[in-house]
Amino acid sequence: MLSLLIIPLCLGGGLLLQRLAPPAWLPRLLSLAVINVALPALILEKIPILQLQEEHLLPVLMPWLVFSVGWLGFSYLGRRAGWERTTKGGIILTCSLGNTSFVGIPVMHALWGAAGVEVAILADQPGSFAALSTVGIAAASWYAGGRVSVGAIAARMAKFPPFIAFVLAVVLNMAAWAPQGLLLQGLHYGGLLVVPFSLLAVGLQVELRGLFRPRREILMGLGYKLLLAPLMIFVLYMLLLQQRGLMAMGSVLEAAMGPMVTATLIAERFGLNPPLVRQVLSLGILLSFFTLVFWYWLVQSMG
């Protein structure tokens, strides 16, 4: 029960802080603390003791499937609807990649505890982050009218602390060695910061002005992100493949998360209609808390 209360308290706290005009650097500081300290600590605590099995591929593959279908679908729809090139790229990036860490980890922890966090990490690092750092960057560059090299993509991934931690954690898992004693305790306390810091950072970045007067492109994008994408994963994993475990159920929930914060920042950096992608992020995160209730009920009834 406490885990469920933390989500609205921290998210609401971030929204309240907005009204108090906090320093502009505060959301960035919280995000950096999560990316550079808390998330790597959580990964190094959880992954080395994870018993890797075939079913763990389900959350890993989910973001790649959602992004691939989103890229193809929005390329076609955007061309038919006459969207500008940058608008098309912004919708593809923000509505095809989910918030599997900043919102995903707190939600999964609240619903399924430590086991849910493991699903979120698998969906996030080899899933969403790897997809963003490769095909996501390529898509952003393409729709911005430029090119990106394989070397630049590899360098970006190699410098990202959570991805470094994930690779190290997988090596430790394969070597059957896990952190012990004071090291494990330090990682545990560091990992505890992920939930409050992530939700505070998200709350500080949600833009409420003009939020509920969205453009048609935003409604189409969020319709895919919050409804069609999780429906696709639900049908594929739970109906066609007949998977009923937490990895399958968690994959559906992760597919239903709102837009990815980092993908939005990348879209802004490449000039892919920044006002639109910020509105997609803000509205998508808020709406996702309502649609997630339905998806959780559905997978629980099938699990």
N, C-alpha and C positions, 0 to 999 in steps of 0.2 A: 504493500500500500504506500509506503514511504517513497519508493521509486517512482510511482505514478504521480505523487504530489510534487516531486522535485521538478518534473517537466514544466507544468504551468507556472510554478513559482519562479524558476530561473528564467524562462522565456518572458514571463510577465515582468520580472525584475529588469530585464534588458529593455523592454518597451517603456517601462517607467523611467529608467535612467535617461532615455532619449529626451523625455520632457524636461529633464534637469540640465540639459545642454552640457553633457560630459565632454572632456577633451577629445578632439578628433582622432587622437592616436589610440584611444582606449579599445575600440573593437579590434583594431589591428594587433594590439599587444595581447589581447586574449586569444586571438586566432593563432598568433605566433607561439604562445605558450602551449596551446593544444598541439600544434604541428611539430614543434621542436622538442617538447618535453613530455607532455601527458600521453599523447597517442603512441609514440615510440615505447614508452614505459609499459603501457597497456599491452601492446603487441608482444613485447619481450616477456611479459608475465604469462600471457595466455597461449601463444602459439607453440612454444617448446614442449608443452605438456599435452598438446592436442593429439589424439589418436587419428592420424590421417587415414581416410578411407575414400572410396570412390564417390560417395554421396557428397563429399566436400567440394566436388567440382560444380555442384548445382549453384551455389551462391557465387562462385568464381565466374562461371560462364554467363550468368544472368545479365550483368551490365553490358557485356559485349553483344548479346542478342538484342537487348533493348536499344542500344545505340545504333546498331546496324539497321534495324527496322525503322528507327526514327529518322536516320539520315536518308534512307531511300524514300520513306513516306513523305517527309517534309520537302525533299528536293522536288518530288512530283507535284505535291499540293501547292508549293510555293510558285512553281512555274505556271501551273494552271491559274492560280489566283493573281498572278502578276506582282508577287512580292519583290521588293528590292533585294539585291544580292546580299547586302549586309543583314537585312531583316531575316532572310532565310537562314543565314549562318548563325545568327543569334538564337533563333528558335531551335535549330538543330542542336546547338551546344547545350542550351539550358534545359530543354525539354526531353533530351535523350539520355541525360546522365542524372542520377539521383543523389540526394544528400545522405549517402550511406554511412557517413561518419559523424558530422556535427549534429545531425538530428537522428540518424539511424542508430548509432550506438546508445544514446540515452533511451530511445523508444524500445529497442530490442532488450536492453537491460531491464527496463521496467516490466516488460511482458514475460520474459523468459530467463531473467537472471544471467549468470555467467555464461551459460550455454548460448543464450541469445547474442551475447557480445562476440562470441567466437564466430557466429554466422555473419555478424556485421563486419568484422575484421576481414573475413574471407571475401565478402562482397565488395569491400572498400579497396584494399590494397592491390591484390592481383586482378581485381575486377574494375571498379569505377576509376581509381587513380591511374592504373595502367592504361585503361582505354582512353582517358582524358589526355595522358601524356604522349600517346602515340597517334591513334586515329583522330582523337579530339583536336590536338594541336594541328594536325594535317588539315582537318576540316576548317578550323578557324583561319588558318593561313590561306587556304583556297578561296574562301568566301570574302576574305579581306583583299584578295587580289595579289597575293604573294606566294612565296614558296618556303618550305621548311626542309632542312636536311635531316637525315637519319642521325647524324652526329649530334645535332642540337637536341633532338628528342632523347637520345641516350644520356646526354649530359644532364638534361633536366631531371630525368628519373634518378640518376646516380647521385644527385645533390639533394634529393628530397628525404628528410630524416625518417618519416614513417616507412618509406619504401626500403631504405637501408636497414631499418630495424626488422622489417618483415623478412628480407633476404637472410639476415643473420639469424632470426628466430627459426626459419625453415632449416638452416644448416644445423642449428642446435637440436632441433627436433629429430633430424636424420641421424645425428650423433648420439641420440638418447641422453642428452645432458640438458638439465633445466636449472635456472638460477635458484640458489638456496640461501637460507639465513638472512643476513642483513641486506644482501643484494635484492633478494626476492621481496623483502619488506619495503625497501625503497621503491622498487618498481610498482608495488601494489599501491602505495600512497601517491606516487606520481600519476598512476592510471586513474585514481579517483577524481582527479581534476578534469578529466575529459567531459563528463556530463555537465557540471555547472558552468565551466568556462565556455564550452561549445554553445550551450543554450543562451547564455548571456550575450555572447558575440553575435549570435543570430538575431536575438531580440533587439540589439543595438543597431543592426543593419536593415531591419525591416522598415520599408518606407510606406507610411500609411496615407500620405497625400495622393489623392486620385486613385487609390488602390482599387476601389470597387466600381470603376468605370473603365474596364479593360477593353482593349481593341480585339477585333475578331481573331487576329493572329495569336494573341495570348490565350484566348479561350480554346482555340484549336490545339495549341501546344500543350496546355495543361490538361485538356481532355485526353490526350495521349499519355502524358506523364502519370496522371493520377488514376486513370480508369483503364485505358486500352493496354498500356504496358503491363500492369499487374495482371490483367485478365489474360493476356497472352502467356505469361509465365505460369499462371494458375492452370490454364488449359493444357499447356505443354507438360509441366512437371507433375501435377496432381491428377489430371484426368487421363492424358495419353500415356505418360510414363508410369503412372500409378504409384508415385512417391508420396509417402504419408508422414515422414519424419520431420524433425525440426528444421533440417537443412532445406527441405522443400517449402515448408510453411514460411520459414524465415526469408527465403528467396522471394516469395510473393510479396511479403511485407516490405522488403528492401526495394523491390521494383516499384512499390507504391509511394516511396518517399518523395518529398517535394524536390525542386531543382537543386542542383549541386552548387554550393557557394563558390568553390574554386573554379568551376566551369564558367560561372557568371563573371568572375574576375578576369578570366582569360578572354571571354567574349568582349568585355569592356576594353581590355588592353589592345585587342585587335580592331577596335572600332566597329564592332558588330551591333550597331544600334544600341548604345549604352542605356538610354532611358527605357527602352522596351525590355531589355534583359533584367534591369533592376526591378521593374514592375513584375516580371515573370517570377523572379526569385521571391519577392515579398508576398505576392498573392498565392503562389504555389506552396510555400511553407505553411502559411496560415490555413489554406484549404486542406492541406494534406492531413492535418490533425483530425479533421472530420471524416475524410474518406478512409483513413487508416482504420477507423472503428469498424467500418463495413468489412474491409479485407481481413481484419483480425477475426471477426465473427465467422466469416466464410471459411477460412483455413482451419479454425478450431472445430467447426462443425464437420469438416472432412477429415481432420487429422486423427 
